[in-house]
Amino acid sequence: MDAESIAGLVGLAIGLLVLVALSVFESRTYRREHEGEGMMHHWLAAHHVFDRMRRRH
């Protein structure tokens, strides 16, 4: 591998680390502001996914 491909991979790794760190920070902030409800739970409830998943006997 040449220097350009190594630099590209390092840049990609740093970018992914920043993305994951921001996602974790945003998720914790959202949970703190919304009394413990997570983003995924809020989205699933708002789009009635839980209603469709409920088994009917």
N, CA, C and O of each residue as an XYZ file, in Angstrom:
228
protein
N       0.841     -1.177      0.000
C       0.000      0.000      0.000
C       0.886      1.240      0.000
O       1.939      1.300      0.635
N       0.403      2.216     -0.741
C       1.155      3.468     -0.771
C       0.636      4.425      0.303
O      -0.337      4.129      0.997
N       1.284      5.550      0.425
C       0.976      6.501      1.500
C      -0.431      7.083      1.362
O      -1.089      7.364      2.363
N      -0.891      7.264      0.120
C      -2.217      7.848     -0.074
C      -3.326      6.915      0.402
O      -4.297      7.374      1.004
N      -3.201      5.621      0.147
C      -4.233      4.688      0.587
C      -4.219      4.523      2.108
O      -5.269      4.359      2.728
N      -3.033      4.567      2.699
C      -2.948      4.497      4.164
C      -3.586      5.740      4.781
O      -4.326      5.635      5.759
N      -3.306      6.905      4.220
C      -3.903      8.142      4.722
C      -5.421      8.115      4.559
O      -6.146      8.604      5.426
N      -5.895      7.558      3.475
C      -7.336      7.440      3.260
C      -7.988      6.534      4.282
O      -9.062      6.849      4.795
N      -7.353      5.411      4.585
C      -7.897      4.498      5.581
C      -7.880      5.106      6.981
O      -8.808      4.906      7.764
N      -6.820      5.850      7.288
C      -6.746      6.518      8.587
C      -7.847      7.577      8.682
O      -8.507      7.697      9.715
N      -8.042      8.330      7.624
C      -9.112      9.332      7.608
C     -10.487      8.709      7.746
O     -11.346      9.245      8.446
N     -10.704      7.581      7.084
C     -11.970      6.864      7.198
C     -12.198      6.378      8.621
O     -13.305      6.495      9.147
N     -11.162      5.835      9.245
C     -11.280      5.344     10.618
C     -11.583      6.494     11.584
O     -12.418      6.348     12.477
N     -10.928      7.607     11.415
C     -11.184      8.767     12.285
C     -12.607      9.275     12.066
O     -13.297      9.609     13.029
N     -13.044      9.335     10.841
C     -14.403      9.783     10.544
C     -15.451      8.872     11.168
O     -16.444      9.353     11.715
N     -15.239      7.564     11.091
C     -16.181      6.627     11.703
C     -16.194      6.742     13.215
O     -17.257      6.656     13.831
N     -15.025      6.936     13.828
C     -14.962      7.126     15.277
C     -15.712      8.383     15.706
O     -16.423      8.368     16.711
N     -15.560      9.452     14.963
C     -16.277     10.696     15.278
C     -17.781     10.489     15.124
O     -18.555     10.967     15.953
N     -18.201      9.791     14.082
C     -19.620      9.516     13.864
C     -20.215      8.703     15.011
O     -21.307      9.012     15.490
N     -19.513      7.680     15.447
C     -19.997      6.850     16.556
C     -20.041      7.658     17.846
O     -21.006      7.558     18.604
N     -19.019      8.450     18.103
C     -18.991      9.263     19.327
C     -20.134     10.268     19.343
O     -20.783     10.443     20.375
N     -20.392     10.925     18.229
C     -21.501     11.875     18.172
C     -22.844     11.178     18.327
O     -23.747     11.723     18.962
N     -22.996      9.993     17.764
C     -24.247      9.248     17.898
C     -24.506      8.856     19.348
O     -25.633      8.968     19.830
N     -23.481      8.402     20.035
C     -23.630      8.032     21.442
C     -23.966      9.260     22.278
O     -24.850      9.207     23.133
N     -23.272     10.359     22.039
C     -23.533     11.598     22.767
C     -24.962     12.081     22.529
O     -25.652     12.466     23.473
N     -25.408     12.062     21.277
C     -26.751     12.517     20.941
C     -27.813     11.616     21.559
O     -28.842     12.101     22.030
N     -27.570     10.312     21.558
C     -28.521      9.375     22.147
C     -28.646      9.594     23.647
O     -29.754      9.587     24.182
N     -27.527      9.789     24.328
C     -27.570     10.033     25.775
C     -28.259     11.351     26.093
O     -29.022     11.431     27.056
N     -28.003     12.380     25.303
C     -28.648     13.664     25.515
C     -30.149     13.555     25.303
O     -30.928     14.098     26.086
N     -30.560     12.857     24.253
C     -31.995     12.682     23.975
C     -32.669     11.932     25.113
O     -33.750     12.315     25.560
N     -32.041     10.875     25.578
C     -32.612     10.071     26.662
C     -32.740     10.905     27.940
O     -33.730     10.787     28.663
N     -31.752     11.737     28.215
C     -31.787     12.591     29.408
C     -32.916     13.612     29.313
O     -33.575     13.901     30.312
N     -33.143     14.160     28.124
C     -34.166     15.191     27.956
C     -35.582     14.634     27.849
O     -36.544     15.378     28.037
N     -35.732     13.348     27.552
C     -37.054     12.763     27.339
C     -37.385     11.686     28.366
O     -38.002     10.677     28.023
N     -36.990     11.883     29.601
C     -37.318     11.009     30.724
C     -36.996      9.545     30.465
O     -37.787      8.670     30.816
N     -35.883      9.271     29.874
C     -35.414      7.905     29.717
C     -35.889      7.187     28.462
O     -35.475      6.054     28.219
N     -36.746      7.812     27.654
C     -37.189      7.166     26.424
C     -36.119      7.331     25.354
O     -35.657      8.442     25.092
N     -35.737      6.239     24.750
C     -34.718      6.296     23.719
C     -35.273      6.751     22.381
O     -36.485      6.754     22.165
N     -34.367      7.138     21.482
C     -34.786      7.611     20.159
C     -35.494      6.529     19.365
O     -36.515      6.786     18.728
N     -34.952      5.316     19.403
C     -35.570      4.227     18.636
C     -36.959      3.902     19.173
O     -37.885      3.688     18.391
N     -37.118      3.863     20.483
C     -38.423      3.578     21.059
C     -39.421      4.663     20.675
O     -40.571      4.368     20.353
N     -38.981      5.918     20.710
C     -39.859      7.025     20.331
C     -40.282      6.900     18.868
O     -41.458      7.076     18.549
N     -39.344      6.602     17.987
C     -39.644      6.495     16.558
C     -40.581      5.327     16.291
O     -41.541      5.449     15.530
N     -40.294      4.189     16.925
C     -41.137      3.016     16.706
C     -42.549      3.244     17.234
O     -43.518      2.822     16.602
N     -42.677      3.896     18.370
C     -44.001      4.175     18.923
C     -44.743      5.198     18.063
O     -45.949      5.068     17.852
N     -44.044      6.198     17.574
C     -44.686      7.235     16.759
C     -45.188      6.684     15.432
O     -46.170      7.191     14.888
N     -44.536      5.662     14.903
C     -44.940      5.078     13.625
C     -45.773      3.811     13.805
O     -45.971      3.058     12.852
N     -46.258      3.574     15.015
C     -47.182      2.470     15.329
C     -46.612      1.099     14.992
O     -47.357      0.178     14.656
N     -45.314      0.963     15.079
C     -44.692     -0.328     14.793
C     -45.026     -1.326     15.893
O     -45.224     -2.510     15.622
N     -45.089     -0.845     17.147
C     -45.396     -1.741     18.254
C     -46.809     -2.297     18.129
O     -47.061     -3.440     18.512
N     -47.736     -1.496     17.594
C     -49.105     -1.971     17.409
C     -49.167     -3.120     16.398
O     -49.922     -4.078     16.568
N     -48.363     -3.003     15.353
C     -48.365     -4.045     14.319
C     -47.654     -5.319     14.779
O     -47.958     -6.418     14.315
N     -46.698     -5.148     15.704
C     -45.941     -6.306     16.173
C     -46.680     -7.099     17.231
O     -46.359     -8.263     17.468
N     -47.657     -6.494     17.864
C     -48.374     -7.158     18.940
C     -49.106     -8.383     18.394
O     -49.849     -8.298     17.417
N     -48.883     -9.506     19.037
C     -49.513    -10.738     18.571
C     -50.960    -10.772     19.021
O     -51.285    -10.427     20.157
N     -51.805    -11.185     18.131
C     -53.220    -11.302     18.439
C     -53.585    -12.770     18.511
O     -53.354    -13.527     17.569
N     -54.150    -13.160     19.622
C     -54.485    -14.570     19.798
C     -55.924    -14.819     19.463
O     -56.392    -15.954     19.553
